[in-house]
Amino acid sequence: MVLGSRSVFSACRWFVMTKKRFLLACLYLCLIIITNACTDTELPPPVDVIRPVKFLDISEVAVSAPRIYSGSVEAESRTSISFRVGGTLLERPVDIGNKITKGQLLAALDQRDLAIRVREAEAQLSQARASMRNAESNYERTRELYENDNTSKSELDSARATAESAKAQVRVAQQALSNSRLQLSYAKVYAPDDCEVSDTFVKENENVSSGQAILDLDCGECADVRVAVPETAIGQISRGNSVMVRIDALGGQKFEGVVDEVAVSMDSNSSAFPVVVKLLSGCDAVRAGMAAEVNFDLSRDSEARQIVIPGVALGEDREGRYVYVIKPAEDGLWRAERRAVEIEADMRGGFRVANGLSVGDRIVTAGVRKINDGMLVKLYQSGDR
């Protein structure tokens, strides 16, 4: 009897709980229906907001156009020293870094073989002179005999020819002696000017051939800087232009210079035009081989006027760089048109435009990323937000 009462109680409890959940679900469904019915009213269409934009009227401005090109320091005059004859290097009294004066001995070969050739040439000359004296004496005797009708004309001609040949042999021997002495003088080389030894290639007791480099000399009062200038700028550079040279190896020191040489043809190796700059200061500190940067201020020479736009007016995406040009539309509004531009240089305070804009164009200078191609805009007025 007890078990039956509990079963009935559990069944009643389950029925009450289930009914309660059902009533709550029905109530929730009614709320959703009522809410949708209340909000299912027609809303007014959204109002288009005309965005105000700041703008800039394009005009050409005088551009300070510094151009910086990298180069290297070179000696004003570099000379490679070599012998005009071959032999064994006997002496080289100078080494790398030595400062030398004009006429100073730089290197000498073993001269013994050359000296022997000189003595041989002297002996041949003496022999030729003796033969000439003998031939001349014979010619004089033959001529006297011919005048007294004691010899024939043919013997006189033969004696004269022998004497003339002997004179020619003397001249040949004299020339050979001069050549031998000249070859002997080539066994020593001297400094052509006040210079500095930049490199050496041969040591003492080594055999060298004619024309083989023995050492290099850097000569001149002050070094030069050689740079390669592209074809787009070479027309604005001329001899006598003032430049500023920066040397990183000397802590970024700057030295004054002047353009000394401007090439008229392109260097095939670099596809640029070589330009040589002569330093006017720092001659004792700057050394050949140092890297240098040369700053050309082209504005002073060309006075170029170009289009420059601020950075805020320039947009960029995967299609490239662009600006928005605005043109008059209806009701005093303006229409923004996207236009691709080509930037020539990144300058302090803006970008120099090479292509894409013309004088008189009006471009957006603020909010470029918030407008689209073809969007209507209005000109910014004080108080616009």
C-alpha positions in Angstrom: 0.0 0.0 0.0 2.9 2.3 0.8 4.6 1.6 -2.5 1.5 2.5 -4.4 1.2 5.9 -2.7 4.8 6.8 -3.6 4.3 5.8 -7.2 1.3 8.0 -7.5 3.1 10.9 -5.9 6.1 10.6 -8.3 3.8 10.5 -11.3 1.9 13.7 -10.1 5.2 15.5 -9.5 6.5 14.6 -13.0 3.2 15.8 -14.6 3.4 19.2 -12.8 7.0 19.8 -13.8 6.4 18.9 -17.4 3.4 21.2 -17.6 5.4 24.0 -16.1 8.1 23.7 -18.7 5.5 23.6 -21.5 3.8 26.8 -20.2 7.2 28.6 -20.1 8.0 27.6 -23.7 4.7 28.8 -24.9 5.2 32.1 -23.1 8.6 32.6 -24.7 7.2 31.9 -28.1 4.4 34.4 -27.6 6.9 37.1 -26.6 8.9 36.5 -29.8 5.8 36.8 -32.0 4.7 40.0 -30.2 8.2 41.5 -30.6 8.3 40.8 -34.3 4.9 42.2 -34.8 5.8 45.4 -33.0 9.0 46.0 -35.0 7.7 44.9 -38.4 7.2 48.6 -39.3 8.8 50.1 -42.4 12.0 52.2 -41.6 12.9 55.3 -43.6 15.8 54.7 -46.1 19.3 55.7 -44.9 20.5 59.2 -45.7 23.8 59.4 -47.8 26.5 61.4 -46.0 28.6 63.6 -48.2 32.1 63.5 -46.9 34.0 66.7 -46.7 37.6 66.5 -48.0 40.7 68.8 -47.8 42.3 69.5 -51.2 45.3 70.9 -52.9 45.6 72.7 -56.3 48.6 71.3 -58.2 51.2 73.8 -59.3 54.9 73.5 -60.1 57.4 74.5 -57.4 61.1 75.1 -57.4 62.6 71.9 -56.1 65.8 71.6 -54.2 67.1 68.5 -55.9 70.1 67.1 -54.1 71.3 63.9 -55.7 73.7 61.5 -53.9 75.8 59.0 -55.8 78.3 56.5 -54.4 81.8 56.3 -55.6 85.4 55.7 -54.6 88.5 57.8 -53.9 91.2 57.6 -56.5 94.7 59.2 -56.7 94.9 62.3 -58.9 97.4 60.4 -61.0 98.3 56.7 -60.6 101.5 55.5 -62.3 102.6 51.9 -62.7 106.4 51.6 -62.7 108.1 49.0 -64.9 111.5 48.4 -66.6 112.0 48.7 -70.3 114.4 45.8 -70.2 114.3 42.5 -68.4 116.7 41.1 -65.8 117.1 40.3 -62.1 115.8 42.9 -59.6 118.9 43.9 -57.6 117.5 46.8 -55.6 114.1 48.2 -54.5 114.8 50.8 -51.8 111.1 51.9 -51.4 108.1 50.1 -49.9 104.3 50.6 -49.6 103.4 53.9 -47.9 106.8 55.6 -48.6 106.6 59.2 -49.8 109.1 59.8 -52.5 110.4 62.8 -54.3 110.9 63.5 -58.0 114.1 61.8 -59.3 114.5 59.4 -56.4 115.7 55.9 -57.3 112.8 53.4 -57.1 114.3 50.1 -58.4 117.5 48.8 -60.2 118.3 45.6 -62.1 121.6 43.7 -62.2 123.5 45.6 -64.8 126.4 43.3 -65.5 125.1 41.8 -68.7 124.1 45.2 -70.0 127.5 46.6 -69.2 129.2 43.8 -71.1 127.1 44.6 -74.2 128.2 48.2 -73.9 131.9 47.2 -73.9 131.3 44.9 -76.9 129.6 47.8 -78.7 132.6 50.1 -77.9 135.0 47.4 -79.2 133.0 47.1 -82.5 133.1 50.8 -82.9 136.8 51.0 -82.5 137.3 48.2 -85.0 134.9 50.0 -87.5 136.9 53.2 -87.1 140.2 51.4 -87.7 138.7 49.9 -90.9 137.5 53.3 -92.0 140.9 54.9 -91.5 142.5 52.1 -93.5 139.9 52.4 -96.3 140.3 56.1 -96.5 144.1 55.9 -96.7 143.8 53.3 -99.5 141.4 55.5 -101.4 143.8 58.5 -101.1 146.7 56.5 -102.5 144.6 55.1 -105.3 143.3 58.5 -106.2 146.9 59.9 -106.5 147.9 56.9 -108.7 144.9 57.5 -110.9 145.8 61.2 -111.3 149.3 60.1 -112.5 147.8 57.5 -114.8 149.2 54.7 -112.8 145.9 52.9 -112.1 142.6 52.3 -113.7 139.3 54.0 -113.2 137.7 50.8 -111.9 140.3 50.5 -109.1 139.7 54.1 -108.1 135.9 53.4 -107.9 136.5 50.3 -105.9 138.7 52.1 -103.3 136.1 54.9 -103.0 133.3 52.4 -102.4 135.3 50.6 -99.8 136.0 53.9 -97.9 132.3 54.8 -98.0 131.3 51.4 -96.7 133.7 51.7 -93.9 132.2 55.1 -92.9 128.8 53.5 -92.9 130.0 50.7 -90.6 131.3 53.3 -88.2 127.9 54.9 -88.1 126.2 51.5 -87.5 128.7 50.8 -84.6 128.0 54.2 -83.1 124.3 53.6 -83.2 124.8 50.2 -81.6 126.8 51.7 -78.8 124.2 54.3 -78.2 121.5 51.6 -78.0 123.6 49.6 -75.6 124.2 52.6 -73.3 120.4 53.3 -73.5 119.6 49.8 -72.5 122.0 50.1 -69.6 120.2 53.3 -68.4 116.9 51.4 -68.5 118.2 49.2 -65.7 117.2 51.9 -63.2 113.9 53.6 -62.7 113.3 56.9 -61.0 110.3 58.7 -59.5 108.5 60.9 -62.2 107.1 63.2 -59.5 106.5 63.7 -55.8 104.3 60.6 -55.1 103.5 57.9 -52.6 104.1 54.2 -53.1 100.6 52.5 -53.1 101.6 49.0 -54.0 104.6 46.7 -54.8 104.7 43.5 -56.9 108.2 42.2 -57.1 110.9 41.5 -54.5 114.6 41.7 -54.8 116.4 38.9 -56.6 113.3 38.0 -58.7 113.5 38.0 -62.4 111.3 40.6 -64.2 110.5 41.0 -67.8 110.2 44.2 -69.9 107.0 46.0 -69.1 106.2 44.0 -65.9 104.8 46.2 -63.2 107.3 46.7 -60.3 105.2 49.1 -58.1 102.4 51.6 -58.3 102.6 55.3 -57.4 99.8 57.6 -56.3 100.8 61.1 -57.4 99.2 64.5 -57.1 98.4 67.1 -54.4 94.9 65.9 -53.6 92.8 62.8 -54.3 89.9 62.5 -56.8 86.5 60.9 -56.4 85.0 58.9 -59.2 81.2 58.3 -59.3 78.8 56.9 -61.9 75.9 59.2 -62.7 72.8 57.8 -64.5 71.6 59.2 -67.8 68.6 61.0 -66.2 70.9 63.3 -64.3 74.1 63.6 -66.3 72.6 66.5 -68.4 72.4 68.7 -65.2 76.0 68.2 -64.2 78.8 70.2 -65.7 82.5 70.9 -65.1 83.0 73.4 -62.2 79.8 72.4 -60.2 80.4 72.6 -56.5 79.7 69.3 -54.5 80.0 67.9 -51.0 81.9 64.7 -50.5 81.1 62.5 -47.4 83.7 59.8 -46.3 82.3 57.2 -44.0 85.8 55.8 -43.1 86.6 59.2 -41.6 83.6 59.2 -39.3 81.3 60.7 -41.9 83.4 63.9 -42.4 82.4 66.1 -45.3 84.8 67.8 -47.7 84.2 70.4 -50.4 84.9 69.4 -54.0 84.4 70.5 -57.6 83.4 68.5 -60.7 86.6 68.2 -62.8 85.6 65.7 -65.5 82.3 64.8 -67.1 82.2 61.8 -69.5 80.6 62.3 -72.9 79.9 58.6 -73.3 78.4 55.9 -71.1 80.6 53.3 -69.3 79.6 49.9 -70.7 80.3 48.2 -67.5 78.0 50.3 -65.2 75.6 51.7 -67.8 76.2 55.2 -66.4 78.4 58.2 -67.1 81.7 58.5 -65.1 82.2 61.8 -63.3 85.4 62.8 -61.6 85.3 65.2 -58.6 88.4 66.9 -57.4 88.6 67.4 -53.6 89.4 70.9 -52.4 90.0 70.0 -48.7 90.9 67.0 -46.6 93.9 66.1 -48.9 96.0 64.8 -46.0 93.2 62.6 -44.5 91.5 61.2 -47.6 93.2 58.2 -49.1 92.8 56.3 -52.4 90.4 53.3 -52.1 88.0 54.9 -49.5 84.3 54.8 -50.3 82.6 58.1 -50.8 79.2 59.7 -51.3 79.0 62.8 -53.5 76.1 65.2 -53.0 75.2 67.1 -56.2 72.8 70.0 -55.6 71.3 70.1 -59.1 68.7 72.9 -58.2 71.4 75.6 -58.3 72.3 74.6 -61.9 69.0 73.6 -63.5 66.5 75.5 -61.3 64.0 72.8 -62.1 60.4 73.3 -61.3 58.4 70.1 -60.7 55.2 68.8 -59.1 55.5 67.9 -55.4 52.6 66.4 -53.4 52.3 65.8 -49.6 52.5 62.2 -48.3 48.9 62.3 -47.0 47.6 62.7 -50.5 49.3 59.5 -51.8 47.6 56.1 -51.5 49.1 52.7 -52.4 47.7 49.2 -52.8 48.4 46.2 -54.9 47.7 48.1 -58.1 50.3 50.8 -57.3 50.4 54.3 -56.1 47.4 56.7 -56.7 45.8 60.0 -55.8 42.2 61.1 -55.9 41.5 64.0 -58.3 38.3 65.8 -57.7 36.2 67.4 -60.4 33.1 69.6 -60.2 29.7 67.7 -60.1 26.1 68.8 -59.6 24.7 70.9 -56.7 28.1 72.3 -55.8 29.6 68.9 -55.1 32.7 67.3 -56.4 33.4 63.8 -57.7 36.6 61.9 -56.7 38.4 60.0 -59.5 41.3 57.7 -58.8 44.4 58.4 -60.8 47.6 56.4 -60.9 50.8 58.4 -60.4 54.5 57.7 -60.9 56.7 58.9 -58.1 60.3 60.0 -59.1 61.8 60.7 -55.6 60.9 60.7 -52.0 61.8 64.2 -50.8 61.7 65.9 -47.5 58.1 67.1 -47.0 56.6 65.2 -49.9 57.0 63.2 -53.1 58.1 64.5 -56.5 55.7 63.3 -59.2 57.1 62.1 -62.5 53.9 61.3 -64.3 50.1 61.3 -63.7 49.4 64.9 -62.6 49.3 68.2 -64.4 49.3 71.8 -63.2 45.7 72.8 -62.3 44.6 69.4 -61.1 42.9 69.4 -57.6 43.6 66.5 -55.4 42.4 65.2 -52.1 44.9 65.7 -49.3 43.1 64.1 -46.3 40.9 61.0 -46.0 42.2 59.3 -49.1 41.5 55.8 -47.6 37.9 56.7 -46.7 36.7 57.6 -50.2 36.2 55.5 -53.3 36.5 56.1 -57.0 33.4 58.0 -58.2 32.3 59.1 -54.7 30.7 62.5 -54.3 32.4 64.8 -51.9 32.3 68.4 -50.8 35.1 70.8 -50.1 36.1 71.0 -46.5 34.8 74.0 -44.6 35.7 75.2 -41.1 33.3 73.4 -38.8 32.9 70.3 -41.0 33.3 66.9 -39.3 
